């Protein structure tokens, strides 16, 4: 995680330099506040990654003597295809459209979205991909 810490540290340094320069050049409070918040967020991620990099065992890519074979093995669980994100997205579209056109569509979209979200959450408990 040391490489990621350096990347976010460089981004933080960049935003520290750019934020006051933007304020002096434009005087725009909206853009300046956005840049200041971006600076603080990148500093937060830099601190988090740096803290955890010092308190955990180095990964193979963080060690100078690391080999490609050191990173071999299971990387995690990657889900197969799923239709549930599509239905969740469509339910959200109905909710947003309902705010504009009529509140009855919001109620329909929330009900449809609850079913779609439950299906997405529990898709690995039933059917072809059950554990």
N, C-alpha and C positions, 0 to 999 in steps of 0.2 A: 504494500500500500504506500510505499515511499514514493513511487513514481507518480501516483495520483495526488499525493500531498504536494509534490513539487508543481504539478500542473495547476492545481487550484491556488497554490501560493503565488505563482506567477500571475494568474488571473486577478487575484486580490491586489497585488502590487499595481497592476495595470489600472484597475478601477480606482485605487487610491489616488493615482496621478490624474486620471481623466475626470473624476467628479469635480474637483475644484476648478480645473481648467474649463470645463463645460459651464460652470456657474459664472466664471469671470467673462467668458466670451459671449454667452447668450443671456444670462440673467434669468433663465427660465426655471421657476421653482419646481414645476412638475417633473421635468426631465432630470433635474438635479436630485430630487428626492428619489426618483427611480434608480439613478446611478448609485446613490448612497445606500439604498436598500440592497442593490445588487452587490455592492462592496461588502456589506455586512453578511449577506448570505454566503458569498464565496469565502469570507473569513471564517464563518461558522463551519463550513464543510472542510476547510483546510485544518482547522483546529481538531475537528472530529477525526479525520483521517490520520493526522499526525499523532494524536493521542493513542489511537488504537494501533497504529503501526509500531509504537514503542512498547506496547503491552501484549503483543501477540507474537507467536512464532513466525519468522519471516517465510513468505511464500517462495516457491522456487524462482519466480521471476524477480524477487527482491534480493536474492543472494548472488554474489559474484561467481560462486562455484556451482550455481544451479544448472542442471541439464534439462533438456526437453523431456526426457523420460521421467524426471522427478514429478512432473505435472500430470502423469498418466493416471488413469483410474476413472471412477465414476464422478461426473461433474455435478450431477443433480437430477431432478425429475423435470422433464420437459413434456408438457401435456400435448396430446395429439390434437387433431382437428376438433373444433367445437362450433356449433351453431349458436350457442347461447349469447356470446357477445353481440351478434347481429340483432337478436331479439331485444337485448338490453338497450342497444343503441336506438332501435326503432321506438321502444317505449319512451326513451328520453326525448326523441323527436316529437312524439305525440304530446308529451307533457309541455314542451316548449311551444309547440303550435297551439296547444290549448290555452296557454296564458294569453296569446294574441287573439284567438278566435272565440273561445268560450270555455268557461271553467268546467263544464261537464266533460270536456276532453282531458282535462288534467286528472279528474277522478278516474276516467277510463285508463289513462296512461299510467297512473300510479298502480292500479290493480294489475294491469298487464306487466308493468315493470317488476312488481313484487313476485309474480309467477316466474318471469324470466330470470330474475336474480336468484331465486331459490333453485331454479333449474341449473343455473351456472354453478352455484355453490355445491350442490349435491350431485353433480354429473358423474363423479367418480364413485358413488355409492351404489349405482344401479346400472344395468345395461352392459354394453360391450367393454367399457373401461373400468369396471368395478374392481376395487382392491380387495 
